[in-house]
Amino acid sequence: MRGGERARPQPGVIVGVRPYELHGTAYYSVFFRFDSDPPEGAREARLSAEMAYDAPQPGDRVLIDAVLGVVDRIRRAESE
């Protein structure tokens, strides 16, 4: 992207979460699907706790921010 523009966050759903700790820092391994993905399979993102909202759970509707395919933030989607 030119001019520092970021791609819009993509909507999706969390299908699994595995919290873990590394050198005293909390992380999540988050398995998710974009709404545009086929229903089988899942993608994985590994994020520090600061890059996700508190206590993500399977089934949560989310907005996923990524740069060049690397997820750098997961936010809970607003209820419609």
C-alpha positions as protocol buffer text, in pm:
chain_id: "A"
residue {
  index: 1
  type: MET
  ca { x: 0 y: 0 z: 0 }
}
residue {
  index: 2
  type: ARG
  ca { x: 124 y: 344 z: -82 }
}
residue {
  index: 3
  type: GLY
  ca { x: 104 y: 645 z: 141 }
}
residue {
  index: 4
  type: GLY
  ca { x: 84 y: 443 z: 461 }
}
residue {
  index: 5
  type: GLU
  ca { x: -273 y: 329 z: 406 }
}
residue {
  index: 6
  type: ARG
  ca { x: -369 y: 7 z: 575 }
}
residue {
  index: 7
  type: ALA
  ca { x: -609 y: -247 z: 437 }
}
residue {
  index: 8
  type: ARG
  ca { x: -951 y: -249 z: 600 }
}
residue {
  index: 9
  type: PRO
  ca { x: -998 y: -508 z: 875 }
}
residue {
  index: 10
  type: GLN
  ca { x: -1166 y: -826 z: 755 }
}
residue {
  index: 11
  type: PRO
  ca { x: -1459 y: -979 z: 942 }
}
residue {
  index: 12
  type: GLY
  ca { x: -1432 y: -1334 z: 1067 }
}
residue {
  index: 13
  type: VAL
  ca { x: -1495 y: -1578 z: 1348 }
}
residue {
  index: 14
  type: ILE
  ca { x: -1266 y: -1740 z: 1603 }
}
residue {
  index: 15
  type: VAL
  ca { x: -1274 y: -2120 z: 1585 }
}
residue {
  index: 16
  type: GLY
  ca { x: -1018 y: -2193 z: 1858 }
}
residue {
  index: 17
  type: VAL
  ca { x: -788 y: -2022 z: 2108 }
}
residue {
  index: 18
  type: ARG
  ca { x: -482 y: -2148 z: 2293 }
}
residue {
  index: 19
  type: PRO
  ca { x: -337 y: -1907 z: 2550 }
}
residue {
  index: 20
  type: TYR
  ca { x: 28 y: -1949 z: 2643 }
}
residue {
  index: 21
  type: GLU
  ca { x: 308 y: -1763 z: 2815 }
}
residue {
  index: 22
  type: LEU
  ca { x: 660 y: -1699 z: 2691 }
}
residue {
  index: 23
  type: HIS
  ca { x: 920 y: -1541 z: 2919 }
}
residue {
  index: 24
  type: GLY
  ca { x: 645 y: -1399 z: 3138 }
}
residue {
  index: 25
  type: THR
  ca { x: 447 y: -1244 z: 2851 }
}
residue {
  index: 26
  type: ALA
  ca { x: 94 y: -1364 z: 2771 }
}
residue {
  index: 27
  type: TYR
  ca { x: 20 y: -1472 z: 2413 }
}
residue {
  index: 28
  type: TYR
  ca { x: -267 y: -1630 z: 2220 }
}
residue {
  index: 29
  type: SER
  ca { x: -256 y: -1876 z: 1937 }
}
residue {
  index: 30
  type: VAL
  ca { x: -584 y: -1788 z: 1764 }
}
residue {
  index: 31
  type: PHE
  ca { x: -745 y: -2010 z: 1500 }
}
residue {
  index: 32
  type: PHE
  ca { x: -989 y: -1816 z: 1285 }
}
residue {
  index: 33
  type: ARG
  ca { x: -1174 y: -1802 z: 956 }
}
residue {
  index: 34
  type: PHE
  ca { x: -1241 y: -1494 z: 750 }
}
residue {
  index: 35
  type: ASP
  ca { x: -1604 y: -1467 z: 637 }
}
residue {
  index: 36
  type: SER
  ca { x: -1475 y: -1511 z: 281 }
}
residue {
  index: 37
  type: ASP
  ca { x: -1299 y: -1843 z: 364 }
}
residue {
  index: 38
  type: PRO
  ca { x: -1455 y: -2183 z: 296 }
}
residue {
  index: 39
  type: PRO
  ca { x: -1611 y: -2343 z: 608 }
}
residue {
  index: 40
  type: GLU
  ca { x: -1347 y: -2615 z: 638 }
}
residue {
  index: 41
  type: GLY
  ca { x: -1004 y: -2543 z: 781 }
}
residue {
  index: 42
  type: ALA
  ca { x: -877 y: -2244 z: 975 }
}
residue {
  index: 43
  type: ARG
  ca { x: -597 y: -1991 z: 974 }
}
residue {
  index: 44
  type: GLU
  ca { x: -370 y: -1931 z: 1272 }
}
residue {
  index: 45
  type: ALA
  ca { x: -232 y: -1610 z: 1421 }
}
residue {
  index: 46
  type: ARG
  ca { x: 0 y: -1582 z: 1718 }
}
residue {
  index: 47
  type: LEU
  ca { x: -45 y: -1259 z: 1905 }
}
residue {
  index: 48
  type: SER
  ca { x: 64 y: -1101 z: 2229 }
}
residue {
  index: 49
  type: ALA
  ca { x: -225 y: -1031 z: 2467 }
}
residue {
  index: 50
  type: GLU
  ca { x: -197 y: -658 z: 2386 }
}
residue {
  index: 51
  type: MET
  ca { x: -285 y: -733 z: 2020 }
}
residue {
  index: 52
  type: ALA
  ca { x: -618 y: -895 z: 2108 }
}
residue {
  index: 53
  type: TYR
  ca { x: -914 y: -815 z: 2331 }
}
residue {
  index: 54
  type: ASP
  ca { x: -952 y: -976 z: 2674 }
}
residue {
  index: 55
  type: ALA
  ca { x: -1039 y: -1346 z: 2679 }
}
residue {
  index: 56
  type: PRO
  ca { x: -1111 y: -1426 z: 2312 }
}
residue {
  index: 57
  type: GLN
  ca { x: -1335 y: -1733 z: 2276 }
}
residue {
  index: 58
  type: PRO
  ca { x: -1437 y: -1970 z: 1995 }
}
residue {
  index: 59
  type: GLY
  ca { x: -1748 y: -1839 z: 1822 }
}
residue {
  index: 60
  type: ASP
  ca { x: -1661 y: -1472 z: 1878 }
}
residue {
  index: 61
  type: ARG
  ca { x: -1724 y: -1247 z: 1577 }
}
residue {
  index: 62
  type: VAL
  ca { x: -1409 y: -1043 z: 1515 }
}
residue {
  index: 63
  type: LEU
  ca { x: -1239 y: -789 z: 1290 }
}
residue {
  index: 64
  type: ILE
  ca { x: -890 y: -898 z: 1186 }
}
residue {
  index: 65
  type: ASP
  ca { x: -621 y: -647 z: 1095 }
}
residue {
  index: 66
  type: ALA
  ca { x: -328 y: -776 z: 890 }
}
residue {
  index: 67
  type: VAL
  ca { x: -32 y: -629 z: 705 }
}
residue {
  index: 68
  type: LEU
  ca { x: 102 y: -835 z: 415 }
}
residue {
  index: 69
  type: GLY
  ca { x: -93 y: -1134 z: 544 }
}
residue {
  index: 70
  type: VAL
  ca { x: 45 y: -1113 z: 899 }
}
residue {
  index: 71
  type: VAL
  ca { x: -223 y: -1056 z: 1162 }
}
residue {
  index: 72
  type: ASP
  ca { x: -130 y: -773 z: 1397 }
}
residue {
  index: 73
  type: ARG
  ca { x: -460 y: -712 z: 1574 }
}
residue {
  index: 74
  type: ILE
  ca { x: -788 y: -889 z: 1647 }
}
residue {
  index: 75
  type: ARG
  ca { x: -1085 y: -687 z: 1774 }
}
residue {
  index: 76
  type: ARG
  ca { x: -1427 y: -801 z: 1883 }
}
residue {
  index: 77
  type: ALA
  ca { x: -1685 y: -707 z: 1618 }
}
residue {
  index: 78
  type: GLU
  ca { x: -1958 y: -471 z: 1730 }
}
residue {
  index: 79
  type: SER
  ca { x: -2298 y: -637 z: 1769 }
}
residue {
  index: 80
  type: GLU
  ca { x: -2536 y: -550 z: 1491 }
}
